[in-house]
Each structure stands twice: as structure tokens, then as C-alpha cells.
Amino acid sequence: MLKQYETVFIATPVLSDAQMKEAVQKYTELIRSNGGEIVHEEDWGLKQLAYPIQHKTSGFYYLIEFKAEPDFVNTLEVQYKRDERIIRFLTVALDKDAIAYAERRREMRSKPKAAPVSKKVKEDLDDDDVELPDEYDVEPIEDNKED
């Protein structure tokens, strides 16, 4: 039975775009060739590391969500360890809640964001010369302080 997994790996920052694509292709093909199915991929790009890893302070992050047999994860992780381009990796099995969360996150990212409010609209909303109906007329409150 196929289980769903999520793997994130960090590649060394000295790779060119072509080398990074080659590394990603290697792992997606490895998953497919072992009976797995790619569910989703995300390129997070070059990011600063929280702490130096192998004397590097940044790395290319890449996420692959996939379905595979449970014993395949060991094969994948052995390949990560042998690859000099990969400086860190983490693979986790997703439970039903994590799968639902990942699907919602993908849907939110695919929805277009609301258009920003233009400056003119903001100015119109901020106008102080708006007239209120008579029912909102009130007398000013006088200060009733006794000295």
C-alpha cells in the first residue's frame, strides 16, 4: 500500500540553475522508477540557513510530496546521503490531517490575491466631509466639572 510522504532537501548554494534542476530531476525520477507517484513539488529557492551547515550559510530548498511504498524511504535517504549536492534533508510520513492541510495550503496559494485598494479609493474613504443623516445629529457634551 502506498503511503504519502513529504521530503524537503537543501542543496548546496554553489549549484547553477541547470545543476539544481538536474538534482531535482534525479530524485523525482528515482521516486517514479520505484513505483512512486509525485503529488506536488515546490521550489522554495535560495534561503538563508538558521545555522551554518558544512560551512555554508544558505542553500536551495526543494519540497517533493509523493506516494510510495514504506520501504522506499530508506532508498531515497541513502541516495541523499551519497549526493554531495545535498547538505540536509528530511522525509516525513503524512497522516490524514497533514494531507488535508497540505491540500488546503496548495489551494490557498493557487487562489489569486485580492487586488490592492488604490490610493484614490483610500482618499475617498477617508473624506471627512461626509454628511450624516439627521438622526445622527447630537449635541456636544459640555464639561460638568466642578472646581
Secondary structure by P-SEA (a helix, b strand, c coil): ccccbbbbbbccccccaaaaaaaaaaaaaaaaaabbbbcccccccbbbbcccccccccbbbbbbbbbbcccaaaaaaaaaaaccccccbbbbbbcaaaaaaaaaaaaaaaccccccccaaaaaaaaccccccccccccccccccccc
